Amino acid sequence: MLLPAIPEAAVWAIYFAPLVAFLVIVAALRSRPLLAGRFAIGAIGVAWLLAMWALDTSIGLGGEPADFGVHHWVSLFTLDVEFGVRLDGLSAVMIGVVTSISLLVQVYSTGYMAGDGGYARFFAFMSLFTMSMLGLVMASSLLQLFVHWELVGLTSYLLIGFWFHRPSAAAAAKKAFIVTRFGDFGFMIAVVLIWVNTGTFDIAEINHLAHAGEIAVPVLTGFVLGLFAGAAGKSAQFPLHFWLPDAMEGPTPVSSIVHSATMVAAGVYLLLRFFGSVEAAPQGVRDTIAFVGAFTAIFAASMGIVATDIKRVLAYSTISQLGYMVMAIGLGGYVAAIFHLFTHAFFKSLLFQGAGSLSHATNTFEMPLMGGLRKSMPITYWTFLIGSLSLAGIFPLAGFWSKDEILLDAWTHNRLLWVIGTAVAFMTALYMLRAIFMIFFGEYRGGAAPEHGGHASHPHESPRSMVAPLILLSVGATFFGLFNVGGAFGHFVEGALDPAIRHFEFEVNEIVLVTSTVAALAGIAVAAAIYYARRPESSMVRGALGPVPAVVERLYYVNEIAEDGVVRGVLHGGVGRAAAAFDRYVVDGIVNGAGVVTRLAGGVLRRSITGQLQAYTSLYVLGVVVAIGALFVLSGGVLERLAP
């Protein structure tokens, strides 16, 4: 430990720094956009410095939880709500990732969003999102985590739909919000289920009870599956994956933070935080998690091969890599999952920012309109190449080390999943090097004209505010995989687990290493043959595959099934009509009926108001007589004597 142990107040300051930035921008800086951006960067910078202090403290503790207490918030009958911050190996890594990526993205945004009419609003939303994500990864209580989970969903909706005047962006924001609600409903059920059966929201206590066998198997099964439902929504796992590609309608800095390192990683983090419960769940539950992750990985990778929009290629890549992580968790690979989440955050954020740099120069994300950009955009080219090779798992870049940890777990526990994971490694290298050859090699194909008119500009390198984060992220994409050589990273993050389930040992398996490397190099070779040497031409390959490319390009008709079949067919069909009838005849009937009864009663009573004092006096006397008679009947035992 290089510094003294961080106090709890300083850890809370990591959370409150971006919240203060949001409040100050909204209250005072909306009309001063440049100052708003600088203030947001300053606040995140403070949070990052404190996060590095927290990480230093956690390293000194060996990843074990820091001794911070909980704070009572509210009591309601038997419900006691407490909140606090948890600092251990897992949360320290996530706090470092969130603040680092957020800081670099906000610096990048000063160039990318320059001149945008919503500049101040953008930085306000980004600050609020960062606060929400920090609250999620620091939470010591399940209820506290759930509150910030929903805040992350809300702020991602605001950021995806930032350009709300575009119908496509507004539709993408609604789609992301609604689709993730399905998973969040399962998460909410899990929250209620575990509290009803254990009486606690404390995450450490829930994991301890699960590991000790003090939670009934059906309850634990429902709880873990509910958590997995929430994770599948946020981390875009099949069948709730289809919102993420459309979410690319948001500004590219949003994709660089929300859809690479933070929101989409929240589902993986949730399963990692409750890894003790996942490990204690029945084998069938863990197998379900592993196979859903593996299927998502290869399913999304196939769509990345045919996409032509570079941001959508990266979106499918994100879904695929998240599937890798989920598969690892189902296989018991806690360290492999968090290690890949850590390295993926840096090279995927780098790639999204590289895509934004390309768009800045060409006014398009369509790869067929680019080409030949390596000479005019050398920094973007080299950093994008580093990110792509790291994602492909090429030695010695960061992705090589973390990807092989996952494949090693698959080799050890399930050879079928290892085969799928190795196939995904081949496909990942294929679609990323396809992008490299289409974008940076050959002749420039003209780009696109600006949205507001004019001619396409000559391609040029992006400003320093955009290329500086690219360079810094490329350092992480190159070297951060070395943190686990020898197992130091693994032993550190295992400090967050119960000692009984810490079983990580650093291991090198020659078969896994060689096959994954050969698969990645084969993907590169195929991409070079088709998209660089053009032997064979891509059109010939497409023709040889028959109807398969068309089906994949239509995304296996998942959108049609979801939107036309489920939404329009079910919700707008029988279920929608039944809901409308219930609303019209039952809800409106009760409300309208109450109004009719009130109006009729008022009409009757209105006639009794004559304005004559004698009539009012007579009614008063009659009321007194009735009241006295009622008291006599009730207190004199008259009813008892009349009863048979």
N, C-alpha and C positions, 0 to 999 in steps of 0.2 A: 504494500500500500504506500503510494507516494505522498499522499495527503492525509490529514486527520480524518477520522470517520465523519461522514456527512450527517448533519443533524436532520431530524424529521422535517423541520420547517423548510429547509433548503430543498428537500425532495418535493414537498408540496409546491414550492415556488416553480419547479419545472412545469407543473400542471397549470399554475395560475398565470405564468408569463404570457402565453398566447391568448388566454382569456382576457387579460388586461389589454392586449393589443386590439382584440376584437372590439371591446367596449370603447376604447379611446377613438378608434377609427370611426365607429358608428356615431359616437357622440360629438366628435369635434373635427374629424379630418376628412369627412366625405367630400368637401369642396377643395381639398388640398391633396390630390392623388399622389404626387411624388413623395410628400412627407408621410403619407399613409403607408406607402411601400417601405420606406426606410424605417419607420417605426416598427412595422411588422417584422422586418429582418432583424432589427435590434432586439426585439423581444424574443424571437426564436434563437438568436445568438446567445442570449442570456440562458435560455432553457438548455441549449446545447452544452454550454460550459458547465452548468450544474449537472447535466446528464453524464458528462465525462467524470465529474467528481463522484457521482453516484456509482458509476461503473468501477472506478478505482476502489471505492469502499467495498463493493461487492466482490471484487477480485481478492481483496484482503481477507474477506470472510470465506473465501473458497466457494462462493456461490450460495452459501447458506443464508437463510432469511435474516435480515437485519431485525433488531429487537425494537420494532415500532409498535406502539399500542393501537387499539381501536378506539373510536370516538362514538359515543352514543348520539343518535340523531333523533329518533322519535319512537314512542311506544304506543301500540294500538291493540288493546286487549292482550292476547298472548304473543303478538308480533313485536319484537324488539329489533329495530333497524339500526345497525351500526355501520360505520364506514372507516376506512383507513387506507394507507398505502403499503404495498408489499414490495420490498426490495430484495430480490434474490437473483440467482444467475440468469433465469429466464427473463424476468422483467427488466433487469439491467441491460441485457442485450437488446430487448425491444425498445426500451427508452432511448438507447443510443442510436438505433436504426431510425426510429421515427424522427428524432430531432435532427439527425445528420441529413437525412434525405429531405426533410422539410426545409431546412436552412438552405441547402443547395438549390432546391426547386424554387424557393422564393427569390433567391439571387437571379436565377435563370429567368424568372418571370418578369423581372424589371426590363429585360430586353424583349422578350417574346410578347408581352402584353402592352408594350409602349404604344401610346396613342389610342388605346381602347377606351371607349366611353365609360366602361364599368371598372376602371383600374382600381379605385379605392375599394369598391364593393368586392372585387376579386380577392384582395389581400385580407379584407375582413372575413370573408368566408373561409379562406385558407387558414387563417389563425384559429377560427372556431373549430374547423375540422381537426387541426393539430391538437387543440385542447381535448377534443372528444376522444381522439385516438390515444392520447397519453392517459386520460382517465380510464380508458378500457384496459390498458396493459399494466397500470399501476394498482388496480382495484384489489382489495383484499376480501371483498364481499361479492357474492354472486349477484345480489340485487344491484349493487353499485356498478358492477360490470355490465349488467343488462341495461341500466339507464344510459350508460355511455355507448353501449352497442347501438341503441336506438338513435342517439345523437349522431353517431357516425353515419347511420343510414340517412338521417335528415340532411346533414351537411353535404354528403355525397350527392344527394338529390339536387341541392342548390348549386353545386359545382358542375355536375353533368349538364344541368339545364341553365348554365350561366348565360349563354346566348339564347335566352328564352324567346327572342323574336324569330328564331329559326324553328319552324315546325318540327324538323328532324331532331333538334336538340331537346325541345320540350317533350316530344314523344319518347326519346331515349331516357330522359330523367324519370318520367312516369313509369316506364317499363322497368327500370332498375329498382325503383321504390316498390312497385307492386310485386314483382317476382321475388324479391328478397323477403317480402312480408310472409310468403308461404313458409319459408324456412324459419323466420322469426316466430311464427305461431308455434312451431314445434319447440323452439327454444323457450318460449313463455310457458308452455305446458311443463317442460322440464324444471323450470324455476319453481312453479307451484307444487309440482310433484315432490321435489326433494324437500321443500320446506314443510309440507304437510306430514312427511314421513320422518324427518329428522329434527325439525324445529330450529334449524340453523341455516344461515346463508354464508357462513364463513367457509371460504374455499379450502383452506388447509384442513379444517375439521371434516368437511364432506369427503375429501380424498382419504383422510385417515379412516373414517367410518367405512368407506367402501373397501379399502384394503384390508381392514380388520374383519370384514364379513358381517358387519353390523347393519348393513342395508339389505333388505330382502332382494333376492335375485330378480323378481319381476319389476320391482321398483327401480333397481339399478339399471336393468335393461331399458326400461322406458326413459330413464333420465339420460343415459348415454345416447340413445337414439334421438332424443329431443335435442341434445347438444349438437349431434351430428347434422340434424336438419337445419339448425341455425348456421352451422359451419358451411353446409352445402350451399345455402343461399348467399352468404357473404363471400365465400371463396369460390363461387361459380362452379360448383361440381354438378355433374349430370344428375337429374334432369333440369336443374335450376341454373344452368350455365349460360343461357342464351341472352341474358341481359348485358353481359360484359362487352361483346363486340360493338353493340349499338351505343354503349356508353362512351365510345371514342368520339362522339359528337361534341363532347366538352373540350375546353382548351387543352392543348397538349401538356402544359404543366400539371393539370389535374390528373391526366393519365399517368404522368411520371411519378406522382406521389400516391394517388388514390388507388390506382390500378396496377401497381407494381410492388409497393412496399408496405402499405398501411391497411386500407380498408379490406382489400381482397386477402391480405394475410391475417385478418382478424379471425376468420373462421379456423385457420390452422392454429393460431395462437390459442383459441378457446379450447381446442382438443388437447393441445400441449399443456395448458394450465390445469386441465382436469385429467391429465394422463394417468394419475393414480386410479381414478374411477374407470377410465377406459381399460386399463390393464386388468382391473378386477371384474370387468363385465364378462359375460359368457363368450366363449370362443366364436360363436356364430355372429355376435355383434362386431367383434374385431375383424372377422373375415369380411363382413359386409362393408365396413369402412375401407379395408384394403382393396377389395375388388372394385368398389365404386371409384376410388381414386385411380386405380390402374386403367379402368375403362375410360374415365375422363381424360387421362393423359394421352392415350393413343387416339381417342376420338377427336379431341381438339387439335392434336398434331396433324391429323390428316387434313383438317380444314385450313390449317396454316400453310399447307403446301400449295393450295390453289388460290388463296386470297391475293388480290393485287394491290389493295390499300395497305401501306406499310404499317399503319397503326392497328389495323385489324389483324395483320400477321402477328404483331406483337401481342395483341389481345388474346388470340388463340394460343400463342406461346405461353402467356401467363396462365391461362386455364390449364394447359397441359402440365406446366411445372408445379402448379398447385396440386394437381392430381398426383404427381410424384410425391409431394410432401404428405398428402392424406394417405396414400398407399403406405408410406413409411410408418406413419402413426399406427395404422391397422396392423402392421407387422411387428410392432413393438419398438420401432426405430426412433425413439424420442430424440436422441442426439442428431441422427441423420436428418430428421425433419427440421429441427430448429437451425441446424447448420446450413441446410440448403435455403431455408427462408432468409437467413442472414446474408449469404452471398448473392442470392437471387435479387434481393432488394437493390443492391448496388449496380449489377450489370443490367437489370431490366429498367431501372430508372435511367441509366445511361442510354439505353437504346431508345426509350421514349423521347428523351431530350434530343437525341440525335435525329429522330424522326421530325421533331419540331424544327430543328436547325435546317433540315432538308426542305421542309415546307416553307420556312422563312425565305429560302433562296429561290424556290421554284413555284410557290403558290399552290402546291398540290401535294397530296399524300399518295397519289397513284404512281406506282413504280414504273408502269409502261411509258409514262410521260417524262421520266427522268433519264438516267444514263450518262456515263462519262464524267461524273462529278468528282472523281478522286483528285483531279488536278486543280480544279477551281475551289474545292472545299477540303483541303488536306487534313485539317484538324478533325473535322467531322468524320472524314473517311477513316482515319487511323483509330479514333476512339470508338467509332461504330464497329469497326472490324474487331477490336479487342472485346467489346461487349458481345458480339456475335460468336466469336470463338470461345469465350468464357461460357456462354449459354450452351454451346455445342459440346462443352466438356473436353476441350483440348488442353493437354498438359503444357505448361504448369499453371494455367490460369485458374481462378477461384472456382469456377463451375466444375472443373475436373474433379476436385477433391470432394465437394459436397455431393455431386451426382453419384460418384462411386460409393459413398457411404450408404446411399439409398439402395443401390444395386447390390451391395454386399449384404444388406439385411434381407433383400429379396432372395438372393442366392442361398442364404442360410435357412430361411423359413418357408419359402414357396418358390419352386423353380419356374412354375408357369408365370408368376408375376415377374420373375427375373427376365424371362424371355420377352414379355411385354415391355418391361422397362428398357431393355437393350434395343428393342425395335423403336421405341420412342427416341432413344439417343440418336439412332440413324436418321429418323424423320426430322428431328430438331436441327441437326447439322444440315440436312438437305434444304429445309425452308429458309434457314438464316443465310446460308451461302447463296441460295437462289436470290435472296434480296440483295446481297452484296453485289453479285454480278449484274443484276438488272439495274441497280441504282448507280453504281460507281464505274462500271466498265462499258465499253462500246462508245457510241456517239450520243451526245446530248439530244434528247428528243423534244425539247422546246418548253417543257413545263406547262403551266396554265396561266391564263390571264388573271389579274387580281379580281376579287369579287365586285369591286365598285367601278370596274371599267379600266381601260388602258391595255397595254401590251405586257406580255410576260417579260420579266426582267432577265438580264444576263445572270447566271448563277454566280454567287459570291459567298465568301465565308461569313458566318454570323458574327455579331458584335461580341466584344470581350465578355460582357455580362452573361452571354450564353455559352461561349466556348470554355470559359474558366471552370464552370461546374462539370462540363464534359471531361476535362482533363483530370479533375479531382476524382470523379467517379470511376474513371478508367484505372486509376491507381488501386481503388478498392476491388474492381473487377479482376485485376491482375494478381494482387498479393494477399487478399484477405482469406483465401483458401488455406494459406500456410498456417493460420492460427490453430488448426487442429492436427497438424503434423506432430505426432507423438501423443495426441489425445488431450492436450491441455484444454482446448475449448470444450470438449465433451465432458470432462470431469467438472469443469466450471459450471456448465448449465445443468448438470445433474444434481448440483447442490440444491436446486429447487424441489427435488423429489424426496419422498420418504426414503431413508437409507436402505430399506428392504428391497426396493426396486431399482437401485442403482447397479447396473450391470455392464456399463460401457467399457470396452477395452479397444484401444486402437489396434487395427489389424489391416494388413495388406494381403489381398487374395489375388494371385497372379492371373487366374482365369477371368475373374471379374474385370480386372484392370485391362487385360489385353483385349477381351471381347468388346468392352465398352469403347475403347480407343479405336479398334478396328471398325466398329459400327459408325462412330463419328467420322472417321476418315473416309469411309465408304460413302457416307452422305455427302461429304464435301466433293468427292470424286464424281458422284452422279450429278450434283449441281453444276460442277465445272464442265462436264461433258455436254449437258443439255443447254445451259444458259451462257456458257462462255465459248466453248469450242463449237457448239451447235451441231454436235454429232452424237446422237440424232437431234433433229429439230424437236422443239417442245410440241409442235402440232402433230408430229408423227407419234410421239409417245402418247399424246391424248387420244389419237385415233386408235391406237393399239389397245387402249384400256376400255374401249367401248363406252357404255353408259355411265361408268363409275365416276369420271370427272364431273359430269353434269349433276349427278346426285350429290356429290361432295360440295360442289359450288352452290347448290341450293341448301346447303347446311343440313343435309339429310331430312329436309322438310320439317325440322323441329319447330321453326317459327310458324309455319302453316298449321301444324298440329296444335301448338299452344294458342296462337292468336285466333285462327279460324275455328279449330275444333273445340278448344276449351272455352276461350273467352266469348266468341260470338255464338258458338253452337250451344254450349252449356249455360254460361252465365246470362247471355242475351236470349237464350232459348227457353227451355222448360224451367230452369231454376230462376232465370230472370223474370219470366212471366208470373211464376208463383210468388216471387218476392214483391212484384208490382201489385198483384192482386191482394196480397196480405197487407201491403201498405195502404192500398186504396180502401179496402172494405173493413179491415180490422183497425189499423192505426187511425186512419182518417175517420172511420166510423165512430170510434170511441170519442175522438176529439170533437167531431161535429155533433155527435149525440149529446155530449156534455153541454155544448153550446145551446142546442135546441131545448134541453131540459131547463137550463138556466133561464132562457128567454121565456118559456112558458110559465115557470114559477114566478118570474118577475111580473108577467102580465097579470097573474092571479093576485099577487100581493099588492100590485099597483092599485087595484080596485078597492082594496081595504083602506087606502089612505084617502079619507073623505075631507079632511080639514076641519071636522066638527069636534070640539073639545069634549062634548058629552060622550061621543062614541069612543074616543080614546080613553076616557075615565072608566067607562063600562068595561072595555077590554082589559084595562089595568086591574080592576077589581076581580074580573073573571080569572085572570092569570094568578092572582094571589090565592084565590079560593082553590084553584087546581093545584097549586104548589103545596098548600097546607094539606089538602086531601091526599096528595102523593106521599108526603112525609108521614101522615097518619097511617096509611096503608103499609108502607115499608117498615116503619118502626113499631107498629102495634101488633105485629104478628098476624095480621088479617090474612095474608096469603097462606101462611102455614095452616090456619084453621079452615080455609076454604079448600085446601088441597085434599084429595081423597086419602 
